[in-house]
């Protein structure tokens, strides 16, 4: 692909704020780096992926509101984490994070544990304990 032919479809979700480097041939036939804001198939895939993530966040929110999961579950899904990754950030075993996903167990945690979770998600303890509608 020639440098002039690198797709610049700025209809992506990030409105051209995110660019990726593509390699293309310049006028002398040498490979050069060219910034691209994306192309249609890539943008469609990104949009589908973000739609799926949005649906998972909504399901997590509903599960918390129904009392099936603790607010920790919602913030874990919202931040694209799983119990393994969250346990790494917390410095505790994965099984303990899974246990904290239960509403009754989460409610009984020490304030310092709530604070540590809140810090990881970059929110206040109040936000952690009471998710928004």
DOSEVO-36686 format. One record per residue (C-alpha): residue in one letter; x, y, z. Coordinates in Angstrom, 1 decimal, always signed. Layout:
<node><residu>A</residu><X>X</X><Y>Y</Y><Z>Z</Z></node>
...
REM end
This chain:
<node><residu>X</residu><X>+0.0</X><Y>+0.0</Y><Z>+0.0</Z></node>
<node><residu>X</residu><X>+1.3</X><Y>+3.4</Y><Z>-0.9</Z></node>
<node><residu>X</residu><X>+1.5</X><Y>+6.2</Y><Z>+1.7</Z></node>
<node><residu>X</residu><X>-1.4</X><Y>+8.1</Y><Z>+0.1</Z></node>
<node><residu>X</residu><X>-3.6</X><Y>+5.0</Y><Z>+0.2</Z></node>
<node><residu>X</residu><X>-3.5</X><Y>+4.5</Y><Z>+4.0</Z></node>
<node><residu>X</residu><X>-7.1</X><Y>+4.6</Y><Z>+5.1</Z></node>
<node><residu>X</residu><X>-8.1</X><Y>+7.7</Y><Z>+7.0</Z></node>
<node><residu>X</residu><X>-11.7</X><Y>+6.9</Y><Z>+7.9</Z></node>
<node><residu>X</residu><X>-12.3</X><Y>+9.3</Y><Z>+10.8</Z></node>
<node><residu>X</residu><X>-15.8</X><Y>+7.9</Y><Z>+11.5</Z></node>
<node><residu>X</residu><X>-14.3</X><Y>+5.8</Y><Z>+14.4</Z></node>
<node><residu>X</residu><X>-15.6</X><Y>+5.9</Y><Z>+17.9</Z></node>
<node><residu>X</residu><X>-12.8</X><Y>+8.1</Y><Z>+19.2</Z></node>
<node><residu>X</residu><X>-13.4</X><Y>+10.8</Y><Z>+16.6</Z></node>
<node><residu>X</residu><X>-9.9</X><Y>+10.8</Y><Z>+15.2</Z></node>
<node><residu>X</residu><X>-8.3</X><Y>+11.2</Y><Z>+18.6</Z></node>
<node><residu>X</residu><X>-6.7</X><Y>+7.8</Y><Z>+18.5</Z></node>
<node><residu>X</residu><X>-4.3</X><Y>+6.9</Y><Z>+15.8</Z></node>
<node><residu>X</residu><X>-2.4</X><Y>+3.8</Y><Z>+14.9</Z></node>
<node><residu>X</residu><X>+0.8</X><Y>+3.4</Y><Z>+12.9</Z></node>
<node><residu>X</residu><X>+0.6</X><Y>+1.7</Y><Z>+9.5</Z></node>
<node><residu>X</residu><X>+3.5</X><Y>+0.9</Y><Z>+7.3</Z></node>
<node><residu>X</residu><X>+3.2</X><Y>+2.0</Y><Z>+3.7</Z></node>
<node><residu>X</residu><X>+5.5</X><Y>+2.7</Y><Z>+0.7</Z></node>
<node><residu>X</residu><X>+6.7</X><Y>+6.2</Y><Z>+0.0</Z></node>
<node><residu>X</residu><X>+7.5</X><Y>+7.5</Y><Z>-3.5</Z></node>
<node><residu>X</residu><X>+10.9</X><Y>+5.9</Y><Z>-3.4</Z></node>
<node><residu>X</residu><X>+9.5</X><Y>+2.4</Y><Z>-2.5</Z></node>
<node><residu>X</residu><X>+10.7</X><Y>+2.5</Y><Z>+1.1</Z></node>
<node><residu>X</residu><X>+8.5</X><Y>+1.5</Y><Z>+4.0</Z></node>
<node><residu>X</residu><X>+7.6</X><Y>+4.5</Y><Z>+6.1</Z></node>
<node><residu>X</residu><X>+5.4</X><Y>+4.9</Y><Z>+9.2</Z></node>
<node><residu>X</residu><X>+2.0</X><Y>+6.6</Y><Z>+8.5</Z></node>
<node><residu>X</residu><X>-0.5</X><Y>+7.6</Y><Z>+11.2</Z></node>
<node><residu>X</residu><X>-4.0</X><Y>+6.4</Y><Z>+10.4</Z></node>
<node><residu>X</residu><X>-7.3</X><Y>+7.2</Y><Z>+12.3</Z></node>
<node><residu>X</residu><X>-8.7</X><Y>+3.8</Y><Z>+11.2</Z></node>
<node><residu>X</residu><X>-10.7</X><Y>+2.2</Y><Z>+8.4</Z></node>
<node><residu>X</residu><X>-14.2</X><Y>+0.9</Y><Z>+8.2</Z></node>
<node><residu>X</residu><X>-13.7</X><Y>-2.8</Y><Z>+9.1</Z></node>
<node><residu>X</residu><X>-11.6</X><Y>-1.8</Y><Z>+12.1</Z></node>
<node><residu>X</residu><X>-14.1</X><Y>+0.8</Y><Z>+13.2</Z></node>
<node><residu>X</residu><X>-17.0</X><Y>-1.7</Y><Z>+12.9</Z></node>
<node><residu>X</residu><X>-15.1</X><Y>-4.3</Y><Z>+15.0</Z></node>
<node><residu>X</residu><X>-14.3</X><Y>-1.6</Y><Z>+17.6</Z></node>
<node><residu>X</residu><X>-17.9</X><Y>-0.5</Y><Z>+17.7</Z></node>
<node><residu>X</residu><X>-19.1</X><Y>-4.1</Y><Z>+18.2</Z></node>
<node><residu>X</residu><X>-16.6</X><Y>-4.7</Y><Z>+20.9</Z></node>
<node><residu>X</residu><X>-17.6</X><Y>-1.6</Y><Z>+22.8</Z></node>
<node><residu>X</residu><X>-21.3</X><Y>-2.5</Y><Z>+22.4</Z></node>
<node><residu>X</residu><X>-20.5</X><Y>-5.9</Y><Z>+24.0</Z></node>
<node><residu>X</residu><X>-18.7</X><Y>-4.3</Y><Z>+26.8</Z></node>
<node><residu>X</residu><X>-21.5</X><Y>-1.8</Y><Z>+27.4</Z></node>
<node><residu>X</residu><X>-24.0</X><Y>-4.8</Y><Z>+27.6</Z></node>
<node><residu>X</residu><X>-21.8</X><Y>-6.6</Y><Z>+30.1</Z></node>
<node><residu>X</residu><X>-21.6</X><Y>-3.4</Y><Z>+32.3</Z></node>
<node><residu>X</residu><X>-25.4</X><Y>-3.1</Y><Z>+32.1</Z></node>
<node><residu>X</residu><X>-25.8</X><Y>-6.7</Y><Z>+33.2</Z></node>
<node><residu>X</residu><X>-23.4</X><Y>-6.2</Y><Z>+36.0</Z></node>
<node><residu>X</residu><X>-25.3</X><Y>-3.1</Y><Z>+37.2</Z></node>
<node><residu>X</residu><X>-28.6</X><Y>-5.0</Y><Z>+37.1</Z></node>
<node><residu>X</residu><X>-27.0</X><Y>-7.9</Y><Z>+39.0</Z></node>
<node><residu>X</residu><X>-25.9</X><Y>-5.5</Y><Z>+41.8</Z></node>
<node><residu>X</residu><X>-29.2</X><Y>-3.8</Y><Z>+41.9</Z></node>
<node><residu>X</residu><X>-30.9</X><Y>-7.2</Y><Z>+42.2</Z></node>
<node><residu>X</residu><X>-28.7</X><Y>-8.0</Y><Z>+45.1</Z></node>
<node><residu>X</residu><X>-27.0</X><Y>-10.9</Y><Z>+43.3</Z></node>
<node><residu>X</residu><X>-23.5</X><Y>-9.4</Y><Z>+43.3</Z></node>
<node><residu>X</residu><X>-21.6</X><Y>-6.8</Y><Z>+45.3</Z></node>
<node><residu>X</residu><X>-20.8</X><Y>-3.4</Y><Z>+43.9</Z></node>
<node><residu>X</residu><X>-17.3</X><Y>-4.6</Y><Z>+43.5</Z></node>
<node><residu>X</residu><X>-18.5</X><Y>-6.8</Y><Z>+40.6</Z></node>
<node><residu>X</residu><X>-19.9</X><Y>-3.8</Y><Z>+38.8</Z></node>
<node><residu>X</residu><X>-16.7</X><Y>-1.8</Y><Z>+39.1</Z></node>
<node><residu>X</residu><X>-14.6</X><Y>-4.8</Y><Z>+38.1</Z></node>
<node><residu>X</residu><X>-16.6</X><Y>-5.3</Y><Z>+34.9</Z></node>
<node><residu>X</residu><X>-16.7</X><Y>-1.6</Y><Z>+34.2</Z></node>
<node><residu>X</residu><X>-12.9</X><Y>-1.4</Y><Z>+34.4</Z></node>
<node><residu>X</residu><X>-12.4</X><Y>-4.4</Y><Z>+32.1</Z></node>
<node><residu>X</residu><X>-11.0</X><Y>-6.6</Y><Z>+34.9</Z></node>
<node><residu>X</residu><X>-11.6</X><Y>-10.1</Y><Z>+36.1</Z></node>
<node><residu>X</residu><X>-11.0</X><Y>-11.6</Y><Z>+39.5</Z></node>
<node><residu>X</residu><X>-7.5</X><Y>-12.7</Y><Z>+38.6</Z></node>
<node><residu>X</residu><X>-6.4</X><Y>-9.2</Y><Z>+37.5</Z></node>
<node><residu>X</residu><X>-8.1</X><Y>-7.5</Y><Z>+40.4</Z></node>
<node><residu>X</residu><X>-6.5</X><Y>-9.9</Y><Z>+42.9</Z></node>
<node><residu>X</residu><X>-3.1</X><Y>-8.9</Y><Z>+41.4</Z></node>
<node><residu>X</residu><X>-3.8</X><Y>-5.2</Y><Z>+42.0</Z></node>
<node><residu>X</residu><X>-5.1</X><Y>-6.0</Y><Z>+45.5</Z></node>
<node><residu>X</residu><X>-2.2</X><Y>-8.3</Y><Z>+46.4</Z></node>
<node><residu>X</residu><X>-4.6</X><Y>-11.0</Y><Z>+47.6</Z></node>
<node><residu>X</residu><X>-5.6</X><Y>-14.4</Y><Z>+46.4</Z></node>
<node><residu>X</residu><X>-8.1</X><Y>-14.7</Y><Z>+43.5</Z></node>
<node><residu>X</residu><X>-10.5</X><Y>-16.7</Y><Z>+45.6</Z></node>
<node><residu>X</residu><X>-10.7</X><Y>-13.9</Y><Z>+48.1</Z></node>
<node><residu>X</residu><X>-11.7</X><Y>-11.4</Y><Z>+45.4</Z></node>
<node><residu>X</residu><X>-14.3</X><Y>-13.9</Y><Z>+44.2</Z></node>
<node><residu>X</residu><X>-15.6</X><Y>-14.1</Y><Z>+47.7</Z></node>
<node><residu>X</residu><X>-15.8</X><Y>-10.3</Y><Z>+47.9</Z></node>
<node><residu>X</residu><X>-18.2</X><Y>-10.4</Y><Z>+44.9</Z></node>
<node><residu>X</residu><X>-20.9</X><Y>-11.7</Y><Z>+47.2</Z></node>
<node><residu>X</residu><X>-23.0</X><Y>-8.8</Y><Z>+48.6</Z></node>
<node><residu>X</residu><X>-23.0</X><Y>-10.1</Y><Z>+52.2</Z></node>
<node><residu>X</residu><X>-19.3</X><Y>-10.7</Y><Z>+52.3</Z></node>
<node><residu>X</residu><X>-18.5</X><Y>-7.4</Y><Z>+50.7</Z></node>
<node><residu>X</residu><X>-20.7</X><Y>-5.5</Y><Z>+53.2</Z></node>
<node><residu>X</residu><X>-18.7</X><Y>-7.0</Y><Z>+56.0</Z></node>
<node><residu>X</residu><X>-15.2</X><Y>-6.1</Y><Z>+54.8</Z></node>
<node><residu>X</residu><X>-13.0</X><Y>-3.7</Y><Z>+56.7</Z></node>
<node><residu>X</residu><X>-13.0</X><Y>-0.1</Y><Z>+55.8</Z></node>
<node><residu>X</residu><X>-9.4</X><Y>-0.3</Y><Z>+54.7</Z></node>
<node><residu>X</residu><X>-10.2</X><Y>-3.1</Y><Z>+52.2</Z></node>
<node><residu>X</residu><X>-13.0</X><Y>-0.9</Y><Z>+50.8</Z></node>
<node><residu>X</residu><X>-10.5</X><Y>+2.0</Y><Z>+50.5</Z></node>
<node><residu>X</residu><X>-8.0</X><Y>-0.1</Y><Z>+48.7</Z></node>
<node><residu>X</residu><X>-10.6</X><Y>-1.3</Y><Z>+46.2</Z></node>
<node><residu>X</residu><X>-11.8</X><Y>+2.3</Y><Z>+45.7</Z></node>
<node><residu>X</residu><X>-8.2</X><Y>+3.5</Y><Z>+45.1</Z></node>
<node><residu>X</residu><X>-7.8</X><Y>+0.8</Y><Z>+42.4</Z></node>
<node><residu>X</residu><X>-10.9</X><Y>+2.0</Y><Z>+40.6</Z></node>
<node><residu>X</residu><X>-10.0</X><Y>+5.6</Y><Z>+41.2</Z></node>
<node><residu>X</residu><X>-13.3</X><Y>+6.3</Y><Z>+42.9</Z></node>
<node><residu>X</residu><X>-14.4</X><Y>+7.3</Y><Z>+46.4</Z></node>
<node><residu>X</residu><X>-15.5</X><Y>+4.7</Y><Z>+49.0</Z></node>
<node><residu>X</residu><X>-18.9</X><Y>+6.2</Y><Z>+48.9</Z></node>
<node><residu>X</residu><X>-19.1</X><Y>+5.6</Y><Z>+45.1</Z></node>
<node><residu>X</residu><X>-17.9</X><Y>+2.0</Y><Z>+45.6</Z></node>
<node><residu>X</residu><X>-20.5</X><Y>+1.2</Y><Z>+48.2</Z></node>
<node><residu>X</residu><X>-23.4</X><Y>+2.9</Y><Z>+46.3</Z></node>
<node><residu>X</residu><X>-23.4</X><Y>+2.5</Y><Z>+42.6</Z></node>
<node><residu>X</residu><X>-25.3</X><Y>+5.1</Y><Z>+40.5</Z></node>
<node><residu>X</residu><X>-28.7</X><Y>+4.4</Y><Z>+39.0</Z></node>
REM end
